[in-house]
Amino acid sequence: MAMEFAIKRPPRADDSYQLGGVMAANLFYVALGAVLGGLLRFLTAHYASGLPRPHGFPLGTLLVNVLGSFIVGYVLTWSTDHSHDRWRLFAATGFCGAFTTFSAFAYESMGYWREGKPLWFAANVLLNNVLCMAAVIAGISAHRNSA
């Protein structure tokens, strides 16, 4: 079962790879999701910065990565017949693409490594990976239980 952020289906005769038709609609859904995901990412980071941060641990990054992983797990299990392509493009590619923060996670992890804090480096890597994988599984389960 392959789950793709960007839809990978054979092109149809009505698909347009110019700014028109299906491609324009797909770009709109991705862009709208990205704007909303980016805004929510900013707000989450802003409000998470007020939370207690033991030893400066990046809780905001962990939070958006876990929430985004749950959303991806839920959204990408909807259907395999591409009947929800636009919703997948909006939610998984656009929203989660802008909302989750793998680049921030990688940078923050390497910061611990550079500072000689291998335990914090390992904790950040393990927590983000284990919790995000668990969140994907939880999202898949939530979708299957709601169907």
Summary of the structure (lengths in Angstrom):
residues: 147
radius of gyration: 17.4
end to end distance: 18.0
largest distance: 56.2
contacts: 424
relative contact order: 0.17
helix: 71%
strand: 0%
